[in-house]
Amino acid sequence: MLIEKMLIYMELFSKEWVKELKLSEKTPIEYTDKEDITSIAFYRDKDCKEAVKGFVESGQTIYVRVTTRGLDDSDIALFVYRHGMVTEEETSINGSVYKASGETDAKGIAVLEIKTDASWLKEKQSETFDIFVLEGSAKETAVIMPNGRGYTERNTTKFFQMDKDKGILLLSMPRQDVEVEQSKTMVQEVNTEKNKCPRCEQDITLDEIKRICVDEKGNCLIKDTTMIAAAIPYLNQYRKKVGIDTCVSKAHFLAQIAQETKFYQLQEQFKYSNPERMRGIFKSYFETFGSLSAQQKEAKRLSDLSKDSNNWPKVANAIYGPTHPLWKNHTNKGDGWRYSGKGFKQITWKDNYDKIEKYYNQYMKLKDEKNISWVSGDNSYKLKVSAKDAITSALAYWGAWGINHIAKENSENCVREVTAKINTKLEGLNERIRYFNKAVEVLYVKNVLLAILYLQKIVKVQ
């Protein structure tokens, strides 16, 4: 009897694919018949040997290698959209510039062609494009459903996976042609003003923030998006005033805000059910009570009060009151609560409110904009009720403490250095690193850094 050999792929519980896997007692194996697009990658050649790095010049053809699971000999559709036109909030799609169809081979792999064109670029400037791959035909209509579901009309089971189904294309104008009578080899410096990285120039979006501020399972942690949605226009309007004009600096800023307030907790929380934990956090205050027993008694008193949110002003006025060694300027009744953590950055201490107010008025005001006031009277409360004040105060802190001079690298050590400027005790550092890594992924920071190198280097034109 003739037995036909069959190529089999197995999937681990880790969800990673391996080929020609040998059985191991320590590695449990499960079979899956789930249909899925596992990855897409871009190449400059049809044989898929030269990967695309950085910008693609308009007019060039690139090739997309699509790897699938359970989709052998199946139709595959590719769509190219202007960046940001496809979101989880919208069911309709606009901004399409290109589409193509193909068929996977017996191994579930397809290579699709994208012929770029200068007509895609508005005002002859570099732009970013999102590329989506779906099961189905490009002749059908692509539809986006809430929560990222996407399908063509005849395929109602396909889900977008932002890490696998979506790619990014950085498209630029062609290099200048060599002029007549010039040397065959000339050195041309790319004009970085006209050819800025398009992703760095892109506005920060609510969708990006929601995908960054997530738990380890990918669930969004922003319980109420009202304030951050209202604040985003001001974030994009003022961020460049403090130097947040690259994707890596955006990633650092958003990661810190995610850890500080989850983009919605604009008033410091004073609920401490564990007196000892409370005593450890506000060590400087409790040490003023002298003996350990006296410290523990005060911690127990404030902890009991804190269980009712109506008592939080009392707790804040005690902890952040004039008896605290660092709060000598809190001389007025209620200053502890008045200058407790507020805004997206949780600005704390009257001195800090004064510092960011002065910085904003000197360096951040727009033309004809009046001076702001965050210190006098009850103006500090603006930081938790006004979207503009909540976000611009965070930006002013970023600028006043010179954080942008540090936030230039894609590294955990850089996150540590940025965090030290915001929280000297490095509280929540691991969480800040996790948010930063997520921001790097969402904002395509690695691709952008390659693109910047491409733009800034000296290019030889043959």
Secondary structure, DSSP 8 states (H G I E B T S, - for coil): --------EEEETT--EEES---BTTB-EE-----EEEEEEEESSTTS-SB--S-EETT-EEEEEEEEES-TT-EEEEEEEETTSS-TT-SS---EEEEEEEE--TTSEEEEEEE--GGGSGGG--EEEEEEEEES-TTS-EEEEGGGEEEETT--S-B--TTTTEEEEEEE-------TTS-SSEEEE--TTTT--HHHHS---HHHHHHHSB-TTS-B--S--HHHHHHHHHHHHHGGGGT--SHHHHHHHHHHHHHHHTTT--B-----S-HHHHHHHTHHHHGGG-SHHHHHHHHHHHHHHHTSGGGHHHHHHHHTSTTSTT-TT--STTHHHHTSSBTTTTB-SHHHHHHHHHHIIIII--TT-----SSSTTGGGHHHH-HHHHHHHHHHHHHHTTGGGTTT-SSHHHHHHHHHHH-TT-TTHHHHHHHHHHHHHHTTHHHHHHHHHHHHSEEEE-
